[in-house]
Amino acid sequence: MKDILFNTDLDLDIRNNDFVIGFSDLQHQQVLLMNNRATFKESPGVGVDAFGFLQDNDYHSLLAEIRAQFIADGMSVKKITLTDSGQLNIDATYEDS
């Protein structure tokens, strides 16, 4: 999906006095993973709170919640795994990407 991009500080990426547009699937995934439910007042059910799941060591529920949130956001989810070393591997894209 193409959208307005954020910089590494999650602020709008502006160059030459204009918004930067580009492939944004990974950016959308990051925002969903980092934010808790009710962070977005317009959509209170959106957000995974991955940090909270990791503190509980409830990996199966984390993977299920990620899948559910990504699908609800319009992504096609092929595979989501968590390695023994804690690396999250995601294969999910928006249908129009």
GIFEN-V413637 format. One line per field, one symbol per residue. burial: b if it has 24 or more other C-alpha atoms within 12 Angstrom, else e. A space follows every 50 residues. Layout:
BEGIN
burial: ???
END
This chain:
BEGIN
burial: eeeebbeeeeeeeeeeeeeeeeeebbbbbbbbbebbeeeeeeeeebbbbb eeeeeeeebeebbebbbbbbeebebbbeebeeeeeeeeebebbbeee
END
